[in-house]
Amino acid sequence: MGYNTVMLKRTNGRTPTTAKTAVDKRTLVLASSSPRRRELTAAYFVPMVWERPMVAEGRPETGEAAEEYALRVSRAKATQTGSAWQDALVVGADTVVVLDGQVLGKPADAAEATDMLIRLRGRTHRVITGLIVLDSASKAERSSTTATEVAMRRYSDAELAAYVASGDPLDKAGAYAIQHAGFHPAQEVAGCYLNVVGLPVCRLADLLEQIGIAEPMRPGWAVPAECGGCALAGRLDAAKP
């Protein structure tokens, strides 16, 4: 699939933005303020427009499963962002950490980040990402949830304190980034590694194909070392001549 430059038409009266999009002229929009998701979509997918959704994530409702909560929030992000676009495919995503049946979102401050990391230390938890791809014109959608088990190492109090002091945990579910070069919080990952980073690339590729994007991956993409045994590696093998 080739690319061209088009003027992106929106319904909210803002000045149109020039950006690359697929030649089928279906604009792809990522409804996320997460730097990790923006980096991953830029590395793996055909060009997307990035929009910051104005959605309060809140907390799970009484009796609401973690998967349902993640999907509800991701749908709210896609719906709110998609309302400004006439004809786009809008991606919404939300990632949560689940320990002892409790959803851990983003910490409010350093004290809450410290508490979360103490609770996670030396234990195994689940990371769940809800994904929605919404067609802003027809309102059709495709959705999925991805779960990964993460076993945390027994990092020291000094390591924990230094990491919290860096400020890095404050915008992350569960108060950690698995890919952080200085902290290295995880001992073992069972399942999709990129899901823990914040975006299960293999599942998003599937959803984009299901909703009509024939070739969602950008040319020249490569499988990260952490994903050698997952569906992403299989997708690359299938694409080879």
ZICOR-V7656 format. One record per pair of residues at least 4 apart in sequence whose ideal C-beta (glycine too) atoms are under 8 Angstrom apart, sorted by the first residue. I is the first residue (numbers start at 1). GAP is how many residues later the second one is. D is the distance in Angstrom with one decimal. If there is no record, write none. Layout:
((I | GAP | D) (I | GAP | D))
//
This chain:
((1 | 21 | 5.7) (1 | 22 | 6.5) (1 | 23 | 7.8) (1 | 45 | 6.9) (1 | 213 | 6.6) (1 | 214 | 4.3) (2 | 21 | 5.3) (3 | 17 | 5.0) (3 | 18 | 7.1) (3 | 19 | 6.5) (3 | 20 | 6.6) (3 | 43 | 7.1) (3 | 44 | 6.7) (4 | 16 | 7.4) (4 | 17 | 7.5) (4 | 19 | 5.6) (5 | 13 | 6.0) (5 | 14 | 7.3) (5 | 15 | 5.9) (5 | 16 | 8.0) (6 | 12 | 7.8) (6 | 13 | 7.8) (6 | 15 | 5.6) (6 | 19 | 6.1) (6 | 21 | 7.9) (7 | 9 | 4.6) (7 | 10 | 7.8) (7 | 11 | 6.2) (8 | 8 | 5.5) (8 | 9 | 5.2) (8 | 10 | 7.5) (8 | 11 | 5.9) (8 | 13 | 7.2) (8 | 19 | 5.5) (8 | 41 | 6.5) (8 | 77 | 8.0) (9 | 7 | 6.2) (9 | 76 | 7.9) (9 | 77 | 5.4) (9 | 78 | 7.4) (10 | 4 | 5.7) (10 | 6 | 6.6) (10 | 74 | 5.3) (10 | 75 | 5.8) (10 | 76 | 7.0) (11 | 72 | 7.5) (11 | 73 | 5.8) (11 | 74 | 6.7) (11 | 75 | 5.4) (12 | 71 | 8.0) (12 | 72 | 4.4) (14 | 70 | 7.8) (17 | 32 | 7.0) (19 | 8 | 7.9) (19 | 28 | 6.4) (19 | 30 | 5.5) (20 | 27 | 3.9) (21 | 4 | 6.4) (21 | 5 | 7.2) (21 | 6 | 5.0) (21 | 7 | 6.9) (21 | 25 | 7.8) (21 | 26 | 6.1) (22 | 4 | 6.3) (22 | 6 | 7.4) (22 | 24 | 5.3) (22 | 25 | 7.8) (22 | 191 | 6.9) (24 | 189 | 7.8) (25 | 62 | 8.0) (26 | 61 | 7.0) (26 | 62 | 7.0) (26 | 63 | 5.6) (26 | 186 | 7.1) (26 | 187 | 6.9) (27 | 22 | 6.3) (27 | 58 | 6.8) (27 | 60 | 7.1) (27 | 61 | 4.2) (27 | 62 | 7.2) (28 | 17 | 7.2) (28 | 18 | 6.6) (28 | 19 | 7.1) (28 | 20 | 4.3) (28 | 21 | 7.0) (28 | 60 | 7.1) (28 | 61 | 5.3) (28 | 63 | 7.0) (28 | 180 | 7.7) (28 | 185 | 7.4) (29 | 19 | 6.4) (29 | 20 | 4.9) (29 | 21 | 7.7) (29 | 22 | 5.6) (29 | 52 | 6.2) (29 | 53 | 7.3) (29 | 56 | 6.3) (29 | 59 | 5.0) (29 | 60 | 7.1) (29 | 61 | 4.6) (29 | 62 | 6.8) (30 | 7 | 6.4) (30 | 8 | 6.7) (30 | 11 | 5.3) (30 | 18 | 4.7) (30 | 19 | 7.2) (30 | 20 | 5.2) (30 | 21 | 7.0) (30 | 60 | 8.0) (30 | 61 | 5.0) (31 | 20 | 5.4) (31 | 22 | 4.5) (31 | 46 | 4.4) (31 | 47 | 5.2) (31 | 49 | 7.3) (31 | 50 | 3.7) (31 | 51 | 7.4) (31 | 59 | 5.5) (31 | 60 | 6.4) (31 | 61 | 4.8) (31 | 62 | 7.9) (32 | 5 | 4.5) (32 | 6 | 6.8) (32 | 18 | 7.2) (32 | 19 | 7.9) (32 | 20 | 7.6) (32 | 21 | 7.0) (32 | 45 | 7.0) (32 | 59 | 7.6) (32 | 60 | 7.6) (32 | 61 | 6.0) (33 | 19 | 4.4) (33 | 20 | 7.1) (34 | 4 | 6.6) (34 | 59 | 7.8) (34 | 137 | 7.7) (34 | 164 | 5.5) (35 | 4 | 6.2) (36 | 4 | 6.4) (36 | 141 | 7.5) (36 | 143 | 8.0) (36 | 161 | 5.4) (36 | 162 | 4.2) (36 | 163 | 7.0) (37 | 4 | 6.2) (37 | 56 | 6.1) (37 | 161 | 5.2) (37 | 162 | 4.8) (38 | 4 | 6.3) (38 | 12 | 5.5) (39 | 4 | 6.2) (40 | 4 | 6.0) (40 | 154 | 6.6) (40 | 157 | 6.8) (40 | 158 | 7.2) (40 | 159 | 4.6) (40 | 161 | 6.0) (41 | 4 | 4.9) (41 | 7 | 5.1) (41 | 9 | 7.9) (41 | 50 | 7.6) (41 | 158 | 7.1) (42 | 6 | 7.8) (43 | 175 | 7.7) (43 | 178 | 6.7) (44 | 157 | 5.0) (44 | 161 | 7.7) (44 | 173 | 6.1) (44 | 174 | 6.3) (44 | 177 | 5.0) (45 | 156 | 7.9) (45 | 159 | 7.4) (45 | 160 | 7.6) (45 | 163 | 7.6) (45 | 171 | 5.7) (45 | 172 | 6.3) (45 | 173 | 5.7) (46 | 167 | 7.4) (46 | 169 | 7.3) (46 | 170 | 6.1) (46 | 171 | 7.3) (46 | 172 | 5.5) (47 | 171 | 7.8) (48 | 43 | 7.3) (49 | 39 | 7.9) (51 | 30 | 4.8) (51 | 33 | 7.7) (53 | 23 | 7.7) (53 | 24 | 4.0) (53 | 25 | 7.9) (53 | 27 | 5.3) (53 | 28 | 4.9) (53 | 39 | 7.3) (54 | 26 | 6.2) (55 | 18 | 7.0) (55 | 21 | 4.8) (55 | 22 | 5.0) (55 | 25 | 5.4) (57 | 16 | 5.2) (57 | 37 | 6.8) (57 | 48 | 6.3) (57 | 49 | 7.6) (58 | 15 | 7.6) (59 | 44 | 7.3) (59 | 46 | 7.2) (60 | 4 | 4.4) (60 | 5 | 7.9) (60 | 6 | 6.9) (60 | 8 | 7.9) (60 | 9 | 4.1) (60 | 43 | 5.2) (61 | 8 | 7.4) (64 | 4 | 5.0) (64 | 5 | 5.1) (64 | 8 | 7.5) (65 | 4 | 6.9) (66 | 4 | 6.3) (66 | 30 | 5.7) (66 | 32 | 4.7) (66 | 37 | 5.2) (66 | 60 | 7.5) (66 | 62 | 5.2) (67 | 4 | 6.4) (67 | 61 | 5.8) (67 | 63 | 6.8) (67 | 78 | 4.4) (67 | 80 | 7.6) (68 | 4 | 6.1) (69 | 4 | 6.5) (69 | 25 | 7.9) (69 | 27 | 6.7) (69 | 34 | 6.3) (69 | 61 | 7.7) (70 | 4 | 6.2) (70 | 24 | 4.7) (70 | 25 | 7.0) (70 | 26 | 5.3) (70 | 58 | 5.3) (70 | 59 | 6.3) (70 | 60 | 3.1) (70 | 75 | 6.2) (71 | 4 | 6.0) (71 | 23 | 7.8) (71 | 59 | 3.9) (71 | 61 | 6.9) (71 | 72 | 6.0) (71 | 74 | 6.2) (72 | 4 | 6.5) (72 | 58 | 7.6) (73 | 4 | 6.5) (73 | 19 | 7.9) (73 | 21 | 4.0) (73 | 57 | 6.8) (74 | 4 | 6.4) (74 | 18 | 4.0) (74 | 19 | 5.2) (74 | 20 | 4.4) (74 | 56 | 4.2) (74 | 57 | 6.1) (74 | 58 | 4.6) (74 | 69 | 7.7) (75 | 4 | 6.0) (75 | 17 | 6.1) (75 | 55 | 7.8) (75 | 57 | 4.9) (75 | 59 | 7.5) (75 | 66 | 7.5) (75 | 68 | 7.4) (76 | 4 | 6.1) (76 | 16 | 7.3) (77 | 4 | 6.2) (77 | 15 | 3.8) (77 | 16 | 7.4) (77 | 17 | 6.9) (77 | 55 | 7.7) (78 | 4 | 5.6) (78 | 12 | 4.6) (78 | 13 | 6.7) (78 | 14 | 3.1) (78 | 54 | 4.6) (78 | 55 | 7.5) (78 | 56 | 4.2) (78 | 63 | 7.5) (79 | 4 | 6.7) (79 | 13 | 7.6) (79 | 55 | 6.5) (81 | 4 | 7.5) (81 | 9 | 5.4) (81 | 11 | 7.3) (82 | 6 | 6.6) (82 | 8 | 4.1) (82 | 52 | 5.2) (82 | 54 | 3.9) (83 | 53 | 7.5) (85 | 5 | 6.7) (85 | 51 | 4.6) (86 | 50 | 6.9) (86 | 51 | 6.7) (87 | 49 | 6.5) (87 | 50 | 4.6) (88 | 47 | 7.9) (88 | 48 | 4.8) (88 | 49 | 7.8) (89 | 44 | 5.8) (89 | 45 | 7.2) (89 | 46 | 5.9) (89 | 47 | 7.5) (89 | 119 | 7.1) (89 | 122 | 6.2) (89 | 123 | 7.7) (89 | 124 | 7.0) (90 | 42 | 8.0) (90 | 43 | 7.2) (90 | 44 | 4.7) (90 | 46 | 5.8) (91 | 40 | 7.3) (91 | 41 | 7.2) (91 | 42 | 5.5) (91 | 43 | 8.0) (91 | 113 | 6.7) (92 | 39 | 7.4) (92 | 40 | 4.3) (92 | 41 | 8.0) (92 | 42 | 6.8) (93 | 36 | 6.0) (93 | 37 | 6.8) (93 | 38 | 5.4) (93 | 39 | 7.6) (93 | 105 | 7.2) (93 | 106 | 6.0) (93 | 111 | 7.9) (94 | 35 | 6.9) (94 | 36 | 5.1) (95 | 32 | 6.5) (95 | 33 | 7.0) (95 | 34 | 4.4) (95 | 35 | 8.0) (95 | 78 | 5.1) (95 | 100 | 7.5) (95 | 103 | 5.2) (95 | 104 | 8.0) (96 | 7 | 4.9) (96 | 8 | 6.9) (96 | 9 | 6.2) (96 | 31 | 7.5) (96 | 32 | 5.4) (96 | 33 | 7.9) (96 | 77 | 5.3) (96 | 78 | 7.9) (97 | 6 | 7.3) (97 | 7 | 4.2) (97 | 8 | 7.9) (97 | 19 | 7.9) (97 | 23 | 7.6) (97 | 28 | 5.8) (97 | 29 | 7.4) (97 | 30 | 5.6) (97 | 76 | 4.9) (97 | 77 | 3.1) (98 | 4 | 6.9) (98 | 5 | 5.7) (98 | 6 | 7.2) (98 | 27 | 6.1) (98 | 28 | 4.5) (98 | 29 | 7.6) (98 | 30 | 6.2) (99 | 5 | 6.1) (99 | 20 | 6.2) (99 | 21 | 6.4) (99 | 24 | 7.0) (99 | 26 | 4.3) (99 | 27 | 7.9) (99 | 75 | 7.9) (104 | 12 | 5.5) (104 | 15 | 8.0) (104 | 16 | 8.0) (104 | 21 | 8.0) (104 | 69 | 6.4) (104 | 70 | 4.8) (104 | 71 | 7.4) (105 | 68 | 5.6) (106 | 64 | 7.0) (106 | 65 | 6.0) (106 | 66 | 6.3) (106 | 67 | 5.9) (106 | 69 | 7.7) (107 | 5 | 3.9) (107 | 6 | 3.9) (107 | 8 | 7.9) (107 | 9 | 5.8) (107 | 62 | 6.1) (107 | 63 | 6.0) (107 | 68 | 4.7) (108 | 4 | 5.0) (109 | 4 | 7.1) (109 | 61 | 7.5) (110 | 4 | 6.3) (110 | 54 | 5.2) (110 | 55 | 7.6) (110 | 59 | 8.0) (110 | 60 | 7.4) (111 | 4 | 6.6) (112 | 4 | 6.4) (112 | 63 | 7.4) (113 | 4 | 6.4) (113 | 51 | 5.1) (113 | 56 | 4.1) (113 | 57 | 6.3) (113 | 62 | 4.0) (114 | 4 | 6.3) (114 | 46 | 6.7) (114 | 47 | 7.5) (114 | 50 | 5.3) (114 | 61 | 8.0) (115 | 4 | 6.5) (116 | 4 | 6.2) (116 | 53 | 7.7) (116 | 58 | 5.9) (116 | 59 | 4.1) (116 | 60 | 7.9) (117 | 4 | 6.3) (117 | 38 | 7.8) (117 | 43 | 5.2) (117 | 46 | 7.4) (117 | 47 | 7.1) (117 | 52 | 7.1) (117 | 58 | 5.4) (117 | 59 | 6.5) (117 | 68 | 7.6) (118 | 42 | 7.1) (119 | 4 | 7.5) (120 | 5 | 6.0) (120 | 32 | 4.9) (120 | 54 | 6.5) (120 | 55 | 7.8) (120 | 56 | 7.3) (120 | 65 | 7.7) (121 | 31 | 5.7) (121 | 32 | 7.9) (121 | 33 | 5.9) (121 | 34 | 6.2) (121 | 39 | 7.4) (122 | 30 | 6.2) (122 | 31 | 7.2) (122 | 32 | 4.3) (123 | 28 | 7.5) (123 | 29 | 6.0) (124 | 25 | 5.8) (124 | 26 | 6.8) (124 | 27 | 4.5) (124 | 28 | 7.4) (125 | 24 | 7.5) (125 | 25 | 5.9) (125 | 27 | 7.3) (125 | 49 | 7.2) (126 | 21 | 5.4) (126 | 22 | 6.9) (126 | 23 | 5.8) (126 | 24 | 7.5) (127 | 20 | 7.1) (127 | 21 | 4.8) (127 | 22 | 8.0) (127 | 23 | 5.8) (127 | 46 | 7.5) (127 | 47 | 7.3) (127 | 68 | 6.1) (127 | 69 | 4.7) (128 | 17 | 5.9) (128 | 18 | 7.1) (128 | 19 | 5.0) (128 | 20 | 8.0) (129 | 16 | 6.9) (129 | 17 | 5.1) (129 | 66 | 5.2) (129 | 69 | 7.0) (129 | 70 | 6.9) (129 | 71 | 5.6) (130 | 13 | 7.2) (130 | 14 | 7.8) (130 | 15 | 5.2) (131 | 12 | 6.3) (131 | 13 | 5.2) (131 | 14 | 7.3) (131 | 15 | 7.2) (131 | 69 | 6.9) (131 | 72 | 5.9) (131 | 73 | 5.9) (131 | 76 | 6.2) (132 | 9 | 5.7) (132 | 10 | 7.5) (132 | 11 | 4.9) (133 | 8 | 6.4) (133 | 9 | 4.8) (133 | 10 | 7.5) (133 | 71 | 7.5) (133 | 74 | 4.6) (133 | 75 | 6.1) (133 | 77 | 7.9) (133 | 78 | 5.2) (134 | 5 | 7.2) (134 | 6 | 7.7) (134 | 7 | 4.7) (135 | 4 | 6.5) (135 | 5 | 4.5) (135 | 6 | 6.9) (135 | 76 | 6.3) (140 | 71 | 6.8) (141 | 70 | 7.7) (142 | 65 | 4.4) (142 | 68 | 4.8) (142 | 69 | 4.9) (143 | 64 | 7.3) (144 | 59 | 5.1) (144 | 62 | 7.4) (144 | 63 | 6.2) (146 | 45 | 7.6) (146 | 46 | 5.6) (146 | 49 | 4.7) (146 | 54 | 4.1) (146 | 57 | 5.2) (147 | 44 | 6.6) (147 | 48 | 7.6) (148 | 41 | 6.4) (148 | 42 | 6.8) (148 | 43 | 3.5) (148 | 44 | 5.1) (148 | 45 | 7.3) (148 | 47 | 4.7) (148 | 48 | 5.3) (149 | 40 | 7.4) (149 | 41 | 4.2) (149 | 42 | 5.9) (150 | 28 | 6.9) (150 | 36 | 5.3) (150 | 38 | 7.5) (150 | 39 | 5.5) (150 | 40 | 7.8) (150 | 46 | 5.9) (151 | 35 | 6.8) (151 | 36 | 4.8) (151 | 37 | 4.2) (151 | 38 | 7.7) (151 | 39 | 7.8) (152 | 33 | 5.6) (152 | 34 | 6.0) (152 | 35 | 6.3) (153 | 31 | 7.4) (153 | 32 | 6.6) (153 | 33 | 6.8) (153 | 34 | 4.0) (155 | 4 | 4.3) (155 | 5 | 5.7) (155 | 8 | 7.9) (155 | 28 | 7.2) (155 | 30 | 6.3) (156 | 4 | 6.9) (157 | 4 | 6.2) (158 | 4 | 6.3) (159 | 4 | 6.3) (159 | 24 | 6.7) (160 | 4 | 6.4) (161 | 4 | 6.2) (162 | 4 | 6.7) (162 | 20 | 7.9) (163 | 5 | 6.5) (163 | 6 | 6.6) (163 | 13 | 7.6) (163 | 17 | 7.3) (163 | 19 | 7.3) (163 | 20 | 4.5) (163 | 22 | 7.9) (164 | 5 | 5.9) (164 | 11 | 7.7) (166 | 16 | 7.6) (168 | 4 | 7.3) (168 | 9 | 6.1) (168 | 12 | 6.2) (168 | 15 | 7.6) (169 | 6 | 3.8) (169 | 7 | 5.9) (169 | 8 | 7.7) (170 | 5 | 7.6) (172 | 4 | 6.1) (172 | 5 | 5.5) (176 | 4 | 7.1) (176 | 7 | 7.0) (176 | 9 | 4.8) (177 | 6 | 7.6) (177 | 8 | 8.0) (177 | 20 | 7.6) (178 | 7 | 6.5) (178 | 8 | 5.1) (178 | 11 | 7.3) (178 | 15 | 7.4) (178 | 18 | 4.6) (178 | 19 | 6.3) (179 | 18 | 5.7) (180 | 4 | 6.9) (180 | 5 | 7.0) (186 | 10 | 7.6) (189 | 4 | 5.4) (189 | 7 | 6.4) (189 | 37 | 7.3) (191 | 4 | 6.7) (191 | 39 | 7.9) (192 | 4 | 7.4) (192 | 8 | 4.8) (192 | 10 | 6.8) (192 | 11 | 7.6) (192 | 35 | 7.6) (192 | 38 | 5.8) (193 | 4 | 6.9) (193 | 31 | 7.3) (193 | 33 | 3.9) (193 | 34 | 5.7) (193 | 37 | 7.4) (194 | 4 | 7.8) (194 | 5 | 6.0) (194 | 6 | 5.8) (194 | 7 | 5.1) (194 | 8 | 7.7) (194 | 30 | 7.3) (194 | 32 | 7.6) (194 | 33 | 6.4) (194 | 38 | 7.4) (195 | 4 | 7.4) (195 | 5 | 4.1) (195 | 8 | 7.9) (199 | 5 | 6.5) (200 | 4 | 6.5) (201 | 4 | 6.3) (201 | 31 | 5.8) (202 | 4 | 6.8) (202 | 25 | 7.9) (202 | 28 | 6.2) (202 | 29 | 4.1) (202 | 30 | 4.4) (202 | 33 | 6.4) (203 | 4 | 6.5) (204 | 4 | 6.3) (204 | 12 | 7.7) (205 | 4 | 6.5) (205 | 11 | 5.1) (205 | 12 | 6.0) (205 | 27 | 8.0) (205 | 30 | 6.5) (206 | 4 | 6.3) (207 | 4 | 6.4) (208 | 5 | 4.2) (208 | 8 | 3.8) (209 | 4 | 6.2) (209 | 5 | 7.1) (209 | 7 | 6.1) (217 | 4 | 5.4) (217 | 18 | 7.5) (217 | 22 | 7.6) (221 | 15 | 7.6) (222 | 14 | 7.6) (223 | 4 | 5.2) (223 | 5 | 6.7) (223 | 9 | 5.4) (223 | 10 | 4.8) (223 | 13 | 5.4) (227 | 5 | 4.7) (227 | 6 | 6.0) (228 | 5 | 5.6) (229 | 4 | 6.7) (230 | 4 | 7.6) (231 | 4 | 6.2) (232 | 4 | 6.8) (233 | 4 | 6.5) (234 | 4 | 6.3) (235 | 4 | 6.5) (236 | 4 | 7.0))
//
